[in-house]
Amino acid sequence: MLLLIIKKEILAALRNVRLQIAGIFLIALMLVAVLLGRQGQQLIHKEREKAQSAMYDIWVNQGMKHPHSAAHFGQFAFKPKPVLSFLDVGLDNYTGTSVFLEAHKQNEILFSAAQDSNAMIRFGEMTMALVLQILLPLLIIFLTFNIFSKEREEGTLKLIYAQGLSMRQLFMAKVWATYVMVLAIFIPVICIAYFLLDYQSVSMDPNIGLKFIGLTITYALYFLVFVLLSVLISAFAKKSSISLLSLLGLWIVACIILPKATANLADKAYPTPSQFEFRNTIREKVKNGIDGHNPRDERLNALKQKVLDQYEVSSVEELPVNWSGIAMQAGEEYTDKIYDREFTRVENIFKKQNRLSEWVGFINPYLAIRHLSMAFAGTDFDHHTAFARAAENYRRAFVKKMNKDMELNHTPGIAYGDYNVGKEMWSSIKPFAYQLPDLTSILSKQWRSVAALVTWLLGLFFIASIFSNSISKI
Amino acid sequence: MKNLIHILQFEWKLLWRSNMLKLLLVVMLGAGVYGIFFGKFEIEKQNIRIAEVKEYEQGRFDSLLTWANLDTSILANKEKYLKAVSPEGVGWRLHFSHCIVNEASPTAGLCLGQRDLFPTYYRINLTDLARQMNTAELANPMKLLTGNFDLSYVFIFLLPLLIISLFFNLYSDEKEKGTLSLLQAQAISLNTILLDKGFLRLLTVWAISAFLLVLGFLIQGVSIANNADIFFQWLLVIFAYTLLWTLFMAGIVALKKGTAVSAMLGLGVWLITTLIMPALLNLFVSANEPLPNRAEIIHAVRAANNRNWDSPKSFVLEKFYEDNPQYSQEDTTHFYKWYYASFALLDKEANTIRNDFNTQINKRNKLIKKWEWMAPAAMVYEHLSKISKTNRESHLHFMEATHDFHDRLKAIYYSKIFAEEKFNQQDLRVIQAMQRY
């Protein structure tokens, strides 16, 4: 009996020309998004890879130089385009793409695509995620808004009830029927996407298969939430038009209005500091010490005394090692501490802002899927900071190596210009290779959104099981 | 004419007495007022930050002016005096930097546009400009992605939804309520009645959008009288946009479909024009037209810098004298002359690449422009941000102004450096007057 009802619902929908058109339109849109998206991902990925290796070649072939001059010459880190970013472009158009790594200074990651595009970019980029998060729910609404009211208006609801089927069973049958149709649209396209995965760049993206499966499962859950919600509203709406209007209203609020309002509210709740204040704090702390009572000169003098005592000599000239090298590395390490503090402070503010919208996922499932999808695709804020951290660690390591070489090998008495090293030194610094965070790290950061989706699902099943028997038959 | 007024009167009564209109208007007004206040706060935040920078910079420059007046016979004053009057930047760790600010236009708060993507000020000194302009305001990319809930957003995204909900059952409602045959029995043709009904709704939409716009100007404290041109440009764009939407809906009503189908069609048009088309265009462009790798500029500058340091001083100075005959001198060994001339070479190098990049980006953006008509919402957004000077072009103008400012700074500094002179009070005042704040 249940299967019969499911079959009937699917047949009825398949025979509906409007739904046919809508379904085909969505599939076509997703195919375009997947194919073009992959092309774009490949294009950007190759460009960045090329730029990264070209810049490394320049570093290796920079000629004979003092190691500290080389540290000033610097290197670049380019942000790799994540393999799954063609499914959800996430923040990628708004985050910087490369960073200049040089001595003494932690630079910002600059040059976002949005800065080079005109206003159109603010309308978003077509990806599979956009179709699945925003458009597919609309299809669900059109599939379900009259799923009960139509039978009620035609009087068939009573007949079915008379066959001995409880309203709860009927409700679930309609839910599963709709869900099967949604999956029939979703699964083929996601399979195609799977075969398009770029296996050549998988090395930078651990657990890519698991991430892909995670993405698929989350979307499947999200659709179930939406199906349950719309069948529920349709079951209790008196008329088809009322159920349609309230569903569309909900959709507009959840997918269009609320996300904007949430992001704006988060910025109000946890205000972002200004660049001016940020840079001034760093400058101030470098100059006067982290606590404000430890100026640069005093820090340097204390260090000098310590080194002199260690080697039991009375002046810098008598040291067997290069004092400037030691002083510079100490300076680096001190500023690193300040950079870490200040950058982390800003990062934490952004994380708090994002967390607020993750919590709102309990009210608006669209926000939950949005965060999860970006996280699996490797295009969310946590991935951006992971890249920033990797680039910064790379900078610190190679600058340290340059300073160390200067400390040990640039013997006192030799002029700055007369101590030079070459290719052997430069190629001892391995090229920058960044790996995206793995699945556990993603899930540990995204548990709020996972919890929100699961809560929605359980909550809706619970409500359905309690109230579905009281659905009116006439 | 009499008939028209008659129909309008009664239709208005019907509209007003159905609570639907009241509800929609309340929602629309609520969203509009929220958008106005949000834009106001956002732009005030920017202005406060700009004011902070200006105050700080003013203070720094004022102390420079006092230092230039110090009595140098006192030893303790000597260092400060030299810091103030040396064009070579003696005593500064990284030279003295000057500030140029991009003030918000009066109506920037109504359409925040692209302003949140760019720095609102640059602090620059005599050294090469390219590396100094690589700054960004701190912003959560999540917020940038989600965008701003300002008045332009309400007009572009939400107003069409109001129009759809006012129009979708224009015909079908009469049919489904059974009043259609009554109308058909009237002396006036059904089409006239429907046209009048549509006209009334358009007037309602125009009234509410004009009201919101006036409210926006009032709440944000922008004088309409002083910015009448901006006000009317806004009004014109919004009236045209709403008219376009009315035409879309008229087309849908003319199909004479049922209520649900008409609503879905309206929503479909909305989805395609405001969501799907812009997103597809963006996807198409990003998949086919790569953006230039801006790191190239930084690299070119550092490579040129390397070359300058590795070559004899005459290498840089000869090139410099060639480009700048006004400073032509025989001196090819002076450290500071060489030092600053080498930055001028870096600027030249960077500008060549910058121009190439701009050509490439313009080509890319032209491609989008060519297809923009498919996405009227994006067109309107582009227009409104242009009127409010918050679009990307406005920022490019600011960048040009910054380049110009840097060139003029260099002209003053170089004339002193190459004449081996110090600044006097007058020079400093000229420089202060050049800073745009």
Chai-1 contact restraints between the chains, C-beta under 6 A:
chainA,res_idxA,chainB,res_idxB,connection_type,confidence,min_distance_angstrom,max_distance_angstrom,comment,restraint_id
A,L36,B,L283,contact,1.0,0.0,6.0,A-B,restraint_1
A,L36,B,A287,contact,1.0,0.0,6.0,A-B,restraint_2
A,Q39,B,A287,contact,1.0,0.0,6.0,A-B,restraint_3
A,G40,B,S286,contact,1.0,0.0,6.0,A-B,restraint_4
A,G40,B,A287,contact,1.0,0.0,6.0,A-B,restraint_5
A,L43,B,P290,contact,1.0,0.0,6.0,A-B,restraint_6
A,E47,B,P290,contact,1.0,0.0,6.0,A-B,restraint_7
A,A51,B,N293,contact,1.0,0.0,6.0,A-B,restraint_8
A,F73,B,R302,contact,1.0,0.0,6.0,A-B,restraint_9
A,F76,B,A295,contact,1.0,0.0,6.0,A-B,restraint_10
A,L91,B,P141,contact,1.0,0.0,6.0,A-B,restraint_11
A,L91,B,L145,contact,1.0,0.0,6.0,A-B,restraint_12
A,Y94,B,P141,contact,1.0,0.0,6.0,A-B,restraint_13
A,Y94,B,L144,contact,1.0,0.0,6.0,A-B,restraint_14
A,Y94,B,L145,contact,1.0,0.0,6.0,A-B,restraint_15
A,T95,B,P141,contact,1.0,0.0,6.0,A-B,restraint_16
A,S98,B,A295,contact,1.0,0.0,6.0,A-B,restraint_17
A,F100,B,I298,contact,1.0,0.0,6.0,A-B,restraint_18
A,E108,B,A136,contact,1.0,0.0,6.0,A-B,restraint_19
A,L110,B,N134,contact,1.0,0.0,6.0,A-B,restraint_20
A,F111,B,R294,contact,1.0,0.0,6.0,A-B,restraint_21
A,A113,B,L291,contact,1.0,0.0,6.0,A-B,restraint_22
A,A114,B,L117,contact,1.0,0.0,6.0,A-B,restraint_23
A,Q115,B,L117,contact,1.0,0.0,6.0,A-B,restraint_24
A,D116,B,L291,contact,1.0,0.0,6.0,A-B,restraint_25
A,D116,B,I361,contact,1.0,0.0,6.0,A-B,restraint_26
A,N118,B,N365,contact,1.0,0.0,6.0,A-B,restraint_27
A,N118,B,R392,contact,1.0,0.0,6.0,A-B,restraint_28
A,A119,B,Y381,contact,1.0,0.0,6.0,A-B,restraint_29
A,A119,B,E382,contact,1.0,0.0,6.0,A-B,restraint_30
A,A119,B,S385,contact,1.0,0.0,6.0,A-B,restraint_31
A,M120,B,P278,contact,1.0,0.0,6.0,A-B,restraint_32
A,M120,B,I368,contact,1.0,0.0,6.0,A-B,restraint_33
A,M120,B,A378,contact,1.0,0.0,6.0,A-B,restraint_34
A,I121,B,N282,contact,1.0,0.0,6.0,A-B,restraint_35
A,R122,B,G147,contact,1.0,0.0,6.0,A-B,restraint_36
A,F123,B,P278,contact,1.0,0.0,6.0,A-B,restraint_37
A,F123,B,A378,contact,1.0,0.0,6.0,A-B,restraint_38
A,G124,B,A279,contact,1.0,0.0,6.0,A-B,restraint_39
A,E125,B,A279,contact,1.0,0.0,6.0,A-B,restraint_40
A,E125,B,N282,contact,1.0,0.0,6.0,A-B,restraint_41
A,E125,B,L283,contact,1.0,0.0,6.0,A-B,restraint_42
A,M126,B,A279,contact,1.0,0.0,6.0,A-B,restraint_43
A,M126,B,L280,contact,1.0,0.0,6.0,A-B,restraint_44
A,M126,B,L283,contact,1.0,0.0,6.0,A-B,restraint_45
A,S241,B,T259,contact,1.0,0.0,6.0,A-B,restraint_46
A,L244,B,A260,contact,1.0,0.0,6.0,A-B,restraint_47
A,P259,B,T146,contact,1.0,0.0,6.0,A-B,restraint_48
A,K260,B,T146,contact,1.0,0.0,6.0,A-B,restraint_49
A,K260,B,F149,contact,1.0,0.0,6.0,A-B,restraint_50
A,A261,B,F149,contact,1.0,0.0,6.0,A-B,restraint_51
A,A263,B,K143,contact,1.0,0.0,6.0,A-B,restraint_52
A,A263,B,T146,contact,1.0,0.0,6.0,A-B,restraint_53
A,N264,B,F38,contact,1.0,0.0,6.0,A-B,restraint_54
A,N264,B,F149,contact,1.0,0.0,6.0,A-B,restraint_55
A,D267,B,K143,contact,1.0,0.0,6.0,A-B,restraint_56
A,T272,B,L138,contact,1.0,0.0,6.0,A-B,restraint_57
A,S274,B,R49,contact,1.0,0.0,6.0,A-B,restraint_58
A,Q275,B,E137,contact,1.0,0.0,6.0,A-B,restraint_59
A,Q275,B,L138,contact,1.0,0.0,6.0,A-B,restraint_60
A,F276,B,V53,contact,1.0,0.0,6.0,A-B,restraint_61
A,F278,B,L138,contact,1.0,0.0,6.0,A-B,restraint_62
A,V346,B,L138,contact,1.0,0.0,6.0,A-B,restraint_63
A,F350,B,N140,contact,1.0,0.0,6.0,A-B,restraint_64
A,Q353,B,N140,contact,1.0,0.0,6.0,A-B,restraint_65
A,N354,B,M142,contact,1.0,0.0,6.0,A-B,restraint_66
A,F381,B,M142,contact,1.0,0.0,6.0,A-B,restraint_67
